[in-house]
Amino acid sequence: MRSTPIQELENIMGLEPMEDRRDTKLLTQAAKFKRLPTHPIKDRLCQPTKGRLKRGSFIHQTRVLERRHQDILDQQPKDIPQYLENPSWSDEGRPQIRRSIPGVGKKNCQSCAELKSLTIEHIHNSYPQRQWTHVYTDGSADQAVRSSGAGIYIKYPGGREEEHISLATGLYSTNFKAEAVALQTGAAHIEHSPLSSNNVVFFSDAKSVLQALDTARDKELNDLSSALTSLCRAHTVVLQWVPSHCNILGNEAADTLAKEGTTKDQNDRSTTFKEAKTIIKAKQHKKWLQQQPHYNKNDAFHLLTRSEQVLIFRLWTGHNRMNHHLFTKFRIGQSDQCPCQTGSMTTEHLLQTCPLHDGLRSQIWAEATTVQGKLYGSLDDLQRTATFARRAGVSI
Ligand SMILES: [Zn+2]
């Protein structure tokens, strides 16, 4: 409703306030300018200004904000590629990218054991260890956006020989980059290893990287696609997605190596625009979360359907279409009385005392329940309240 307190709405729905979102946009835009080599504003952003800046100017605002985020200033901006330096996939051949496993459904639908057995069976049937080199790759980043590492675990055909590689992939790096570097390092390494068979399969749990590669949409993956194209000249190459965290031996080994990589010396401070943007958003969101100790996107309220959420929210705030609010706030109607004429029509009156709904009330709540319980209880409590309001036919 028009009178609803905006801040309350934002807090409950997990929306950052307008001012914070504006800051995020400003920082993101500045990050973009710094990575456009020929843009006139780039020099002004990167070099100290002679003379005074207007307080309201874009550059002034950016400086003020960036001073609060030392690690944004510490990053080395990497230019945005103006064009594709290499065609993302050449005609010489490209790897096959398999983004699913037969029988494996969406997240959270299957148990870990089920996922594991389906995956292992698929690996066993499609890429028998006697004929295929298995390369497990994984990337890891501290809090998803800092100090990242890549891990590569290679099992050569026959299953005797193994290799373990771990490396640091950047001080300011996203998971995405770490995963891509892991694949790229694996591909480059395999190209220079003598193999008894030319079949190579990469196992990765980075669905987003595989998807970006498959659709060749991401310019920032040029290095990876060249490494793979090069490998394809003399090898049959498959990239196979595998589910994460379900105890697949090779995947776990790569994960451990990637974590090891995060602790090594991080010499690379470069970030692409996409990475810088992810990092800014994550930082801003984290800052917002710290100011919202009670916000929990998985609490009972957030499990309700949208229409239930609207209803409960209106009951919570009292900003609703019941007579009390309409009359006291907008002078709509004759009075704030409930049609039953026994009291003011408020949330508490409707849920607890209104005689018009006594029958329905005892049907839905067999035992007496407090308003607190009905409005702030478990998922079941909230759903009962929503059902009650709907069936009572009161416009909330
Ligand atoms: Zn009433």
Residues whose N, C-alpha, C, O or C-beta is under 5 A from the ligand:
A	BS01	ZN	C338 C340 C354 P355
